[in-house]
């Protein structure tokens, strides 16, 4: 049985979703790079610019890559300074810090 491009892209959609939930951004970026290198998918920039067929599986996959790339650059990934770790996040405590 041969698998077609749409089925392959849907498998990658699920894979990227699972990896994103586990914060495996290096694997996601490597996967994206390899798919781009071999011309299998368009760029995230094309997705952002609206150059893809709306509702297509490729658009769905690039949306997931875009979400992962954005999430990998969020404040959640910034290191927490030692003097702030385990500090209760209540307004009074925050006002003492700042």
N, C-alpha and C positions, 0 to 999 in steps of 0.2 A: 504494500500500500504506500502510495506516494503522498507526502504532505505538501500542501500548497503554501504560497507566500502568506496568505491571510491567516491560515492556521498557525504558521510559524510566528507571525507577529503577535497573535493572541497569546501564544505560549510565553513570548517575551513580556507581554503586558503583565501577566500573572507573576512572572519571575521578578520583574522590577518592583511590583507592589510588595511582594514578600521581602525582598532585599531592603526596600525603603523602610518598611516597618521594623526591620532589624538594624537599621542604620548602617548598612553595608555599602557605603557610598563609593568606595574604591572599586568594588566589583561592578557596580552600576556604571561608573565612568569608563571602566575598561570595556565593558560590554558595548556601551554606546560607541566608543572609539572604534572598536573592531567592526561593528555593523556599518558605521560611516566609511571606514577605510575601504570596505569591499562594496560600497555603493548600494547596500541593502536597504538603507533608510535615508530619508532627507535629514536636514539639520534641524536642531531645536530652533535656530534662528528662523528657518522657513516656517516652523510651527508658529512662532511668536508673530511673524509677519503675516500670518493667515494665508500662506501659499499652498496649503494642503487641502485635499478634498474634505469638506466638513462632514464629520460623522464616520470617516474611514478608520479602519483599524490602525493604519499608520499614524493618523492624527492622535488616536487614543494612546498609542505607545509613546509618541513624542511628548504628549501631555504628561505622562507618567515620568519620563526622563526629566522633563522640565521641573516637575514637582520635587523630584529627588535632588536635582541640582540646587534648587532654591533651599530645600530643607538642609542640605549639607552646609550651606553658608549661613545658617541662622545663629542666633545668639546662643542656642542650646549647645553649640559646639565649642563655644569659648571656654577657656579654662576658668575655673572658679578659684579666686585667690584664697589662700589658707585662712586669712582673717575673716572671710565671709562664710566659709563652710560651716554648716550646722547652725547658722544664725537664723532665729525665727523670723519669718517674714510678716511681722505685724508692723503697723504704721509707726509705733513708738520706736521699735528697734531700727527700722529703716531711717528714721529721722536722726538717730544717734550716729549711724554710719555716714550720713551725708550732712 
